[in-house]
Amino acid sequence: MIKVTGPRGVLTKSFKHMSVDMFIDANDSSLIRVEKWFAASKELAVIKTTCSHVQNMIDGVTKGFEYHMKLVYAHFPTNVIIGKGGKSVEIVNFIGQKVKFFVECLEGVTVERDPQNNQELIFRGNNIDNVSRTCALINQKCAIKKKDIRKFLDGIYVSSKGFVDNSD
């Protein structure tokens, strides 16, 4: 179990499912050592995966993650209604449908419209897993079924990813 605390908040994650040894270095308390014993070459990939997860947690509590999604449409203007104080998204008039698609943001994720571009949404949060999964859920709600996806390109797509705090 790892708990990371920073200026933007606290993130915890369990690594019980990964068969690695994790411990704090005796010489430098800011280092975390990850090791795996008697592993085949394919099994050694879990070390880098674990280190990447921990680094994403550190980046999340220090900088935060930001995803930009763009509304793309050819004829019927797709509209998005942000509700619950930036915690939910309702997609209206997608390819002229009367049905409204509703997506609840995952824990710690907020959404807002881009002030410069009305056709862009900004998702922010500390946990990269929740931010990216929220964007994926919105993208999947707008998947066009029973049509040629090369011709019908309407949808809501991730246009850029980055950090909230870009001071580095």
Secondary structure, DSSP 4 states (H G I P E B T S, - for coil): -EEEEETTEEEEE--TTS--EEEE-SS-TT-EEEE-SS--TTTTHHHHHHHHHHHHHHHHHHT-EEEEEEEE-SSS--EEEEETTTTEEEEESGGG-SPPEEEEPPTT-EEEE-SS-TTEEEEEES-HHHHHHHHHHHHHHT---SS-TTT---EEEEEEEEES----
